[in-house]
């Protein structure tokens, strides 16, 4: 059974920082590209950042220079460090695992975690 479990969300003031974590189980983690997506109220889900199985990283323009993504294959974890948070970053953040190579086509999502940026 595949599980992606997000943690680390919550309420933070503008300019603050949060670190989201995603614990993966039930997949060959090092064969999956991992990513974070977010969905704000009334908006479509959008890409925030991805990190491939080869550690190549990609970021949405809106978070470049503020967010970083990392993974720990030994722990089956992926992280999103969010700095200089803005009210516009308020959203539910979802962890995603997308299969690479022989696992191409496999796509899994976490249940999401709320991040609220407000004073």
URLIN-V742362 format. One record per residue. RES is the residue in three letters. OMEGA is omega in whole degrees, 0 to 359 (999 if undefined). Layout:
# URLIN-V742362
res-><RES	RES>
omega-><OMEGA	OMEGA>
This chain:
# URLIN-V742362
res-><UNK	UNK	UNK	UNK	UNK	UNK	UNK	UNK	UNK	UNK	UNK	UNK	UNK	UNK	UNK	UNK	UNK	UNK	UNK	UNK	UNK	UNK	UNK	UNK	UNK	UNK	UNK	UNK	UNK	UNK	UNK	UNK	UNK	UNK	UNK	UNK	UNK	UNK	UNK	UNK	UNK	UNK	UNK	UNK	UNK	UNK	UNK	UNK	UNK	UNK	UNK	UNK	UNK	UNK	UNK	UNK	UNK	UNK	UNK	UNK	UNK	UNK	UNK	UNK	UNK	UNK	UNK	UNK	UNK	UNK	UNK	UNK	UNK	UNK	UNK	UNK	UNK	UNK	UNK	UNK	UNK	UNK	UNK	UNK	UNK	UNK	UNK	UNK	UNK	UNK	UNK	UNK	UNK	UNK	UNK	UNK	UNK	UNK	UNK	UNK	UNK	UNK	UNK	UNK	UNK	UNK	UNK	UNK	UNK	UNK	UNK	UNK	UNK	UNK	UNK	UNK	UNK	UNK	UNK>
omega-><181	176	170	186	180	175	175	179	178	181	179	179	175	183	182	183	172	174	175	176	176	178	182	175	178	177	171	194	185	176	182	167	184	181	173	176	178	177	177	180	178	181	177	175	181	178	173	182	175	174	184	176	177	175	173	186	178	183	169	181	185	183	180	180	181	183	171	179	179	178	177	184	180	182	183	184	170	186	172	176	184	180	179	184	181	178	180	177	179	184	166	182	184	172	181	174	183	186	177	178	182	178	179	181	177	187	183	181	169	182	178	178	185	170	179	178	185	176	999>
